[in-house]
């Protein structure tokens, strides 16, 4: 995450590669502790194809997952199907 100096304003932006779509909504993963991540649906603004403006939903001091987001998503889908991440 970074702050840019755009002609219109200073704004917080995240890499476009970190933004995914979930049932028609833009979502990201935020690292909360160690290897724990949280799915978020921030309010996003303009994108130049490389960086996307964050209007709200992410704090500047938070860590955004930028690599491996597809693997995290697949793992979370598997946990939902199996229940609690394992089979009985």
N, CA, C and O atoms as CSV, one atom per row, in Angstrom:
chain,resi,resn,atom,element,x,y,z
A,1,UNK,N,N,0.851,-1.146,0.000
A,1,UNK,CA,C,0.000,0.000,0.000
A,1,UNK,C,C,0.907,1.222,0.000
A,1,UNK,O,O,1.997,1.196,0.572
A,2,UNK,N,N,0.456,2.281,-0.638
A,2,UNK,CA,C,1.255,3.497,-0.644
A,2,UNK,C,C,0.346,4.701,-0.768
A,2,UNK,O,O,-0.851,4.573,-1.026
A,3,UNK,N,N,0.925,5.856,-0.582
A,3,UNK,CA,C,0.209,7.112,-0.782
A,3,UNK,C,C,0.811,7.755,-2.021
A,3,UNK,O,O,2.032,7.854,-2.148
A,4,UNK,N,N,-0.047,8.191,-2.928
A,4,UNK,CA,C,0.440,8.835,-4.140
A,4,UNK,C,C,0.096,10.307,-4.118
A,4,UNK,O,O,-0.828,10.732,-3.424
A,5,UNK,N,N,0.840,11.077,-4.878
A,5,UNK,CA,C,0.514,12.482,-5.099
A,5,UNK,C,C,-0.093,12.586,-6.484
A,5,UNK,O,O,0.622,12.686,-7.481
A,6,UNK,N,N,-1.386,12.562,-6.539
A,6,UNK,CA,C,-2.079,12.769,-7.805
A,6,UNK,C,C,-2.398,14.245,-7.913
A,6,UNK,O,O,-2.469,14.945,-6.903
A,7,UNK,N,N,-2.590,14.717,-9.120
A,7,UNK,CA,C,-2.940,16.124,-9.260
A,7,UNK,C,C,-4.194,16.500,-8.461
A,7,UNK,O,O,-4.275,17.609,-7.933
A,8,UNK,N,N,-5.174,15.587,-8.366
A,8,UNK,CA,C,-6.422,15.928,-7.689
A,8,UNK,C,C,-6.306,15.865,-6.173
A,8,UNK,O,O,-6.904,16.688,-5.480
A,9,UNK,N,N,-5.549,14.907,-5.640
A,9,UNK,CA,C,-5.492,14.645,-4.202
A,9,UNK,C,C,-4.338,13.727,-3.874
A,9,UNK,O,O,-3.695,13.161,-4.757
A,10,UNK,N,N,-4.092,13.593,-2.588
A,10,UNK,CA,C,-3.262,12.484,-2.119
A,10,UNK,C,C,-4.242,11.369,-1.811
A,10,UNK,O,O,-5.313,11.621,-1.258
A,11,UNK,N,N,-3.889,10.138,-2.162
A,11,UNK,CA,C,-4.805,9.038,-1.901
A,11,UNK,C,C,-4.027,7.761,-1.595
A,11,UNK,O,O,-2.859,7.622,-1.959
A,12,UNK,N,N,-4.698,6.837,-0.922
A,12,UNK,CA,C,-4.132,5.532,-0.624
A,12,UNK,C,C,-4.458,4.618,-1.794
A,12,UNK,O,O,-5.596,4.577,-2.262
A,13,UNK,N,N,-3.448,3.882,-2.265
A,13,UNK,CA,C,-3.656,2.951,-3.368
A,13,UNK,C,C,-3.057,1.593,-3.013
A,13,UNK,O,O,-2.117,1.494,-2.224
A,14,UNK,N,N,-3.632,0.540,-3.624
A,14,UNK,CA,C,-3.122,-0.810,-3.472
A,14,UNK,C,C,-2.867,-1.373,-4.858
A,14,UNK,O,O,-3.464,-0.904,-5.828
A,15,UNK,N,N,-1.991,-2.374,-4.978
A,15,UNK,CA,C,-1.736,-2.960,-6.299
A,15,UNK,C,C,-3.015,-3.578,-6.874
A,15,UNK,O,O,-3.751,-4.263,-6.163
A,16,UNK,N,N,-3.269,-3.340,-8.131
A,16,UNK,CA,C,-4.430,-3.906,-8.812
A,16,UNK,C,C,-4.406,-5.430,-8.720
A,16,UNK,O,O,-5.462,-6.061,-8.677
A,17,UNK,N,N,-3.219,-6.028,-8.689
A,17,UNK,CA,C,-3.083,-7.486,-8.607
A,17,UNK,C,C,-3.651,-8.054,-7.309
A,17,UNK,O,O,-3.942,-9.248,-7.241
A,18,UNK,N,N,-3.813,-7.235,-6.292
A,18,UNK,CA,C,-4.348,-7.717,-5.019
A,18,UNK,C,C,-5.877,-7.718,-4.990
A,18,UNK,O,O,-6.475,-8.269,-4.067
A,19,UNK,N,N,-6.507,-7.113,-5.980
A,19,UNK,CA,C,-7.965,-6.998,-6.025
A,19,UNK,C,C,-8.545,-8.181,-6.794
A,19,UNK,O,O,-8.158,-8.455,-7.930
A,20,UNK,N,N,-9.483,-8.875,-6.147
A,20,UNK,CA,C,-10.159,-10.006,-6.771
A,20,UNK,C,C,-11.659,-9.722,-6.802
A,20,UNK,O,O,-12.133,-8.759,-6.200
A,21,UNK,N,N,-12.385,-10.560,-7.499
A,21,UNK,CA,C,-13.831,-10.419,-7.531
A,21,UNK,C,C,-14.467,-11.622,-6.845
A,21,UNK,O,O,-14.062,-12.763,-7.069
A,22,UNK,N,N,-15.459,-11.357,-6.011
A,22,UNK,CA,C,-16.170,-12.404,-5.280
A,22,UNK,C,C,-17.664,-12.126,-5.404
A,22,UNK,O,O,-18.185,-11.200,-4.783
A,23,UNK,N,N,-18.339,-12.924,-6.201
A,23,UNK,CA,C,-19.769,-12.779,-6.440
A,23,UNK,C,C,-20.132,-11.363,-6.874
A,23,UNK,O,O,-21.106,-10.779,-6.399
A,24,UNK,N,N,-19.329,-10.828,-7.784
A,24,UNK,CA,C,-19.583,-9.505,-8.352
A,24,UNK,C,C,-19.094,-8.337,-7.519
A,24,UNK,O,O,-19.284,-7.183,-7.903
A,25,UNK,N,N,-18.465,-8.616,-6.380
A,25,UNK,CA,C,-17.944,-7.559,-5.514
A,25,UNK,C,C,-16.421,-7.614,-5.486
A,25,UNK,O,O,-15.833,-8.696,-5.482
A,26,UNK,N,N,-15.796,-6.460,-5.466
A,26,UNK,CA,C,-14.341,-6.382,-5.372
A,26,UNK,C,C,-13.925,-6.720,-3.950
A,26,UNK,O,O,-14.495,-6.207,-2.988
A,27,UNK,N,N,-12.919,-7.594,-3.823
A,27,UNK,CA,C,-12.443,-7.985,-2.502
A,27,UNK,C,C,-10.940,-8.095,-2.488
A,27,UNK,O,O,-10.294,-8.226,-3.528
A,28,UNK,N,N,-10.392,-8.039,-1.279
A,28,UNK,CA,C,-8.954,-8.184,-1.066
A,28,UNK,C,C,-8.746,-9.065,0.168
A,28,UNK,O,O,-9.679,-9.320,0.931
A,29,UNK,N,N,-7.516,-9.518,0.346
A,29,UNK,CA,C,-7.128,-10.218,1.561
A,29,UNK,C,C,-6.168,-9.321,2.338
A,29,UNK,O,O,-5.230,-8.756,1.776
A,30,UNK,N,N,-6.421,-9.203,3.634
A,30,UNK,CA,C,-5.581,-8.403,4.519
A,30,UNK,C,C,-4.940,-9.352,5.519
A,30,UNK,O,O,-5.629,-10.157,6.146
A,31,UNK,N,N,-3.608,-9.258,5.672
A,31,UNK,CA,C,-2.903,-10.090,6.643
A,31,UNK,C,C,-3.162,-9.515,8.026
A,31,UNK,O,O,-2.848,-8.355,8.294
A,32,UNK,N,N,-3.741,-10.338,8.911
A,32,UNK,CA,C,-4.097,-9.854,10.246
A,32,UNK,C,C,-3.068,-10.232,11.302
A,32,UNK,O,O,-2.821,-9.458,12.227
A,33,UNK,N,N,-2.461,-11.417,11.178
A,33,UNK,CA,C,-1.433,-11.858,12.126
A,33,UNK,C,C,-0.754,-13.082,11.547
A,33,UNK,O,O,-1.428,-13.994,11.068
A,34,UNK,N,N,0.564,-13.118,11.582
A,34,UNK,CA,C,1.304,-14.271,11.071
A,34,UNK,C,C,0.852,-14.639,9.665
A,34,UNK,O,O,0.968,-13.845,8.731
A,35,UNK,N,N,0.337,-15.853,9.530
A,35,UNK,CA,C,-0.154,-16.308,8.227
A,35,UNK,C,C,-1.677,-16.242,8.145
A,35,UNK,O,O,-2.270,-16.839,7.247
A,36,UNK,N,N,-2.306,-15.538,9.053
A,36,UNK,CA,C,-3.760,-15.399,9.067
A,36,UNK,C,C,-4.177,-14.224,8.197
A,36,UNK,O,O,-3.623,-13.130,8.298
A,37,UNK,N,N,-5.166,-14.470,7.340
A,37,UNK,CA,C,-5.669,-13.407,6.476
A,37,UNK,C,C,-7.171,-13.266,6.660
A,37,UNK,O,O,-7.858,-14.188,7.099
A,38,UNK,N,N,-7.656,-12.082,6.310
A,38,UNK,CA,C,-9.078,-11.767,6.425
A,38,UNK,C,C,-9.560,-11.244,5.081
A,38,UNK,O,O,-8.900,-10.414,4.455
A,39,UNK,N,N,-10.701,-11.729,4.647
A,39,UNK,CA,C,-11.306,-11.246,3.397
A,39,UNK,C,C,-12.000,-9.918,3.692
A,39,UNK,O,O,-12.716,-9.787,4.684
A,40,UNK,N,N,-11.779,-8.935,2.818
A,40,UNK,CA,C,-12.415,-7.625,2.976
A,40,UNK,C,C,-13.025,-7.177,1.661
A,40,UNK,O,O,-12.572,-7.550,0.579
A,41,UNK,N,N,-14.059,-6.372,1.785
A,41,UNK,CA,C,-14.716,-5.769,0.630
A,41,UNK,C,C,-14.612,-4.251,0.769
A,41,UNK,O,O,-15.578,-3.596,1.161
A,42,UNK,N,N,-13.441,-3.689,0.449
A,42,UNK,CA,C,-13.263,-2.248,0.621
A,42,UNK,C,C,-14.018,-1.468,-0.457
A,42,UNK,O,O,-14.382,-2.009,-1.501
A,43,UNK,N,N,-14.235,-0.212,-0.180
A,43,UNK,CA,C,-14.813,0.693,-1.175
A,43,UNK,C,C,-13.647,1.241,-1.989
A,43,UNK,O,O,-12.810,1.980,-1.470
A,44,UNK,N,N,-13.596,0.876,-3.267
A,44,UNK,CA,C,-12.477,1.242,-4.136
A,44,UNK,C,C,-12.862,2.341,-5.101
A,44,UNK,O,O,-14.021,2.484,-5.489
A,45,UNK,N,N,-11.854,3.115,-5.479
A,45,UNK,CA,C,-12.059,4.207,-6.422
A,45,UNK,C,C,-11.449,3.880,-7.775
A,45,UNK,O,O,-11.581,2.765,-8.280
A,46,UNK,N,N,-10.785,4.864,-8.350
A,46,UNK,CA,C,-10.194,4.738,-9.680
A,46,UNK,C,C,-9.020,3.769,-9.700
A,46,UNK,O,O,-8.363,3.539,-8.685
A,47,UNK,N,N,-8.771,3.205,-10.883
A,47,UNK,CA,C,-7.620,2.335,-11.108
A,47,UNK,C,C,-6.957,2.739,-12.413
A,47,UNK,O,O,-7.626,3.086,-13.386
A,48,UNK,N,N,-5.622,2.689,-12.417
A,48,UNK,CA,C,-4.899,2.962,-13.661
A,48,UNK,C,C,-4.403,1.665,-14.302
A,48,UNK,O,O,-3.597,1.696,-15.232
A,49,UNK,N,N,-4.891,0.516,-13.798
A,49,UNK,CA,C,-4.469,-0.783,-14.308
A,49,UNK,C,C,-3.326,-1.384,-13.517
A,49,UNK,O,O,-3.095,-2.592,-13.571
A,50,UNK,N,N,-2.607,-0.548,-12.781
A,50,UNK,CA,C,-1.513,-1.012,-11.931
A,50,UNK,C,C,-1.828,-0.789,-10.454
A,50,UNK,O,O,-1.534,-1.638,-9.613
A,51,UNK,N,N,-2.425,0.356,-10.149
A,51,UNK,CA,C,-2.774,0.732,-8.781
A,51,UNK,C,C,-4.256,1.081,-8.710
A,51,UNK,O,O,-4.815,1.642,-9.652
A,52,UNK,N,N,-4.897,0.739,-7.569
A,52,UNK,CA,C,-6.309,1.029,-7.353
A,52,UNK,C,C,-6.460,1.876,-6.105
A,52,UNK,O,O,-5.889,1.564,-5.060
A,53,UNK,N,N,-7.222,2.936,-6.215
A,53,UNK,CA,C,-7.470,3.843,-5.103
A,53,UNK,C,C,-8.390,3.184,-4.074
A,53,UNK,O,O,-9.370,2.532,-4.434
A,54,UNK,N,N,-8.063,3.359,-2.788
A,54,UNK,CA,C,-8.897,2.850,-1.698
A,54,UNK,C,C,-9.599,4.040,-1.047
A,54,UNK,O,O,-8.956,4.941,-0.509
A,55,UNK,N,N,-10.928,4.022,-1.109
A,55,UNK,CA,C,-11.712,5.085,-0.486
A,55,UNK,C,C,-11.895,4.789,1.001
A,55,UNK,O,O,-11.710,5.670,1.840
A,56,UNK,N,N,-12.263,3.529,1.330
A,56,UNK,CA,C,-12.421,3.127,2.730
A,56,UNK,C,C,-12.362,1.607,2.836
A,56,UNK,O,O,-12.489,0.893,1.841
A,57,UNK,N,N,-12.167,1.133,4.061
A,57,UNK,CA,C,-12.164,-0.303,4.310
A,57,UNK,C,C,-10.796,-0.903,4.553
A,57,UNK,O,O,-10.687,-2.089,4.864
A,58,UNK,N,N,-9.745,-0.097,4.417
A,58,UNK,CA,C,-8.375,-0.550,4.669
A,58,UNK,C,C,-7.625,0.591,5.342
A,58,UNK,O,O,-7.711,1.743,4.919
A,59,UNK,N,N,-6.891,0.253,6.395
A,59,UNK,CA,C,-6.068,1.247,7.069
A,59,UNK,C,C,-4.672,1.252,6.473
A,59,UNK,O,O,-4.194,0.224,5.994
A,60,UNK,N,N,-4.029,2.382,6.500
A,60,UNK,CA,C,-2.707,2.544,5.908
A,60,UNK,C,C,-1.676,1.599,6.521
A,60,UNK,O,O,-0.738,1.196,5.834
A,61,UNK,N,N,-1.824,1.239,7.788
A,61,UNK,CA,C,-0.832,0.387,8.451
A,61,UNK,C,C,-1.090,-1.108,8.252
A,61,UNK,O,O,-0.343,-1.926,8.788
A,62,UNK,N,N,-2.122,-1.485,7.500
A,62,UNK,CA,C,-2.430,-2.889,7.287
A,62,UNK,C,C,-1.660,-3.447,6.097
A,62,UNK,O,O,-1.298,-2.714,5.177
A,63,UNK,N,N,-1.414,-4.763,6.130
A,63,UNK,CA,C,-0.677,-5.447,5.073
A,63,UNK,C,C,-1.659,-6.125,4.129
A,63,UNK,O,O,-2.464,-6.958,4.546
A,64,UNK,N,N,-1.588,-5.765,2.867
A,64,UNK,CA,C,-2.452,-6.313,1.833
A,64,UNK,C,C,-1.732,-7.461,1.154
A,64,UNK,O,O,-0.559,-7.336,0.799
A,65,UNK,N,N,-2.426,-8.587,0.967
A,65,UNK,CA,C,-1.834,-9.726,0.268
A,65,UNK,C,C,-1.807,-9.404,-1.219
A,65,UNK,O,O,-2.834,-9.085,-1.818
A,66,UNK,N,N,-0.610,-9.494,-1.805
A,66,UNK,CA,C,-0.467,-9.173,-3.227
A,66,UNK,C,C,-0.078,-10.377,-4.072
A,66,UNK,O,O,-0.261,-10.368,-5.289
A,67,UNK,N,N,0.455,-11.409,-3.437
A,67,UNK,CA,C,0.846,-12.626,-4.159
A,67,UNK,C,C,0.180,-13.823,-3.510
A,67,UNK,O,O,0.053,-13.888,-2.287
A,68,UNK,N,N,-0.242,-14.763,-4.328
A,68,UNK,CA,C,-0.848,-15.978,-3.803
A,68,UNK,C,C,-2.321,-15.846,-3.467
A,68,UNK,O,O,-2.880,-16.711,-2.793
A,69,UNK,N,N,-2.961,-14.777,-3.926
A,69,UNK,CA,C,-4.371,-14.564,-3.596
A,69,UNK,C,C,-5.260,-15.669,-4.165
A,69,UNK,O,O,-6.247,-16.048,-3.534
A,70,UNK,N,N,-4.930,-16.181,-5.326
A,70,UNK,CA,C,-5.731,-17.270,-5.909
A,70,UNK,C,C,-5.633,-18.531,-5.064
A,70,UNK,O,O,-6.621,-19.245,-4.896
A,71,UNK,N,N,-4.451,-18.808,-4.534
A,71,UNK,CA,C,-4.272,-19.991,-3.676
A,71,UNK,C,C,-5.039,-19.831,-2.366
A,71,UNK,O,O,-5.622,-20.794,-1.867
A,72,UNK,N,N,-5.043,-18.624,-1.810
A,72,UNK,CA,C,-5.798,-18.377,-0.584
A,72,UNK,C,C,-7.286,-18.591,-0.842
A,72,UNK,O,O,-7.991,-19.196,-0.033
A,73,UNK,N,N,-7.744,-18.093,-1.964
A,73,UNK,CA,C,-9.159,-18.235,-2.306
A,73,UNK,C,C,-9.533,-19.712,-2.464
A,73,UNK,O,O,-10.559,-20.154,-1.946
A,74,UNK,N,N,-8.706,-20.466,-3.176
A,74,UNK,CA,C,-8.977,-21.893,-3.355
A,74,UNK,C,C,-8.975,-22.622,-2.012
A,74,UNK,O,O,-9.824,-23.480,-1.770
A,75,UNK,N,N,-8.035,-22.288,-1.149
A,75,UNK,CA,C,-7.965,-22.916,0.166
A,75,UNK,C,C,-9.204,-22.591,0.992
A,75,UNK,O,O,-9.721,-23.456,1.698
A,76,UNK,N,N,-9.679,-21.362,0.910
A,76,UNK,CA,C,-10.864,-20.984,1.685
A,76,UNK,C,C,-12.108,-21.680,1.156
A,76,UNK,O,O,-12.997,-22.014,1.939
A,77,UNK,N,N,-12.197,-21.906,-0.141
A,77,UNK,CA,C,-13.330,-22.633,-0.707
A,77,UNK,C,C,-13.312,-24.078,-0.238
A,77,UNK,O,O,-14.364,-24.640,0.066
A,78,UNK,N,N,-12.133,-24.688,-0.172
A,78,UNK,CA,C,-12.006,-26.054,0.307
A,78,UNK,C,C,-12.423,-26.189,1.754
A,78,UNK,O,O,-13.045,-27.183,2.128
A,79,UNK,N,N,-12.088,-25.192,2.586
A,79,UNK,CA,C,-12.472,-25.217,3.993
A,79,UNK,C,C,-13.980,-25.148,4.144
A,79,UNK,O,O,-14.544,-25.794,5.026
A,80,UNK,N,N,-14.642,-24.371,3.293
A,80,UNK,CA,C,-16.091,-24.259,3.383
A,80,UNK,C,C,-16.758,-25.581,3.029
A,80,UNK,O,O,-17.748,-25.970,3.648
A,81,UNK,N,N,-16.215,-26.265,2.035
A,81,UNK,CA,C,-16.804,-27.530,1.604
A,81,UNK,C,C,-16.568,-28.636,2.611
A,81,UNK,O,O,-17.457,-29.453,2.849
A,82,UNK,N,N,-15.381,-28.677,3.211
A,82,UNK,CA,C,-15.013,-29.738,4.129
A,82,UNK,C,C,-15.463,-29.441,5.561
A,82,UNK,O,O,-15.686,-30.364,6.344
A,83,UNK,N,N,-15.593,-28.203,5.893
A,83,UNK,CA,C,-15.972,-27.816,7.250
A,83,UNK,C,C,-14.774,-27.763,8.164
A,83,UNK,O,O,-14.176,-28.796,8.463
A,84,UNK,N,N,-14.423,-26.604,8.604
A,84,UNK,CA,C,-13.301,-26.369,9.529
A,84,UNK,C,C,-11.954,-26.806,8.985
A,84,UNK,O,O,-11.023,-27.024,9.760
A,85,UNK,N,N,-11.828,-26.938,7.685
A,85,UNK,CA,C,-10.525,-27.234,7.098
A,85,UNK,C,C,-10.101,-28.682,7.135
A,85,UNK,O,O,-8.967,-28.989,6.766
A,86,UNK,N,N,-10.973,-29.597,7.570
A,86,UNK,CA,C,-10.602,-31.012,7.573
A,86,UNK,C,C,-11.855,-31.888,7.439
A,86,UNK,O,O,-12.970,-31.453,7.725
A,87,UNK,N,N,-11.643,-33.113,7.003
A,87,UNK,CA,C,-12.762,-34.058,6.837
A,87,UNK,C,C,-12.880,-34.960,8.047
A,87,UNK,O,O,-11.887,-35.244,8.718
A,88,UNK,N,N,-14.068,-35.401,8.320
A,88,UNK,CA,C,-14.306,-36.333,9.452
A,88,UNK,C,C,-14.632,-37.706,8.919
A,88,UNK,O,O,-14.863,-38.631,9.698
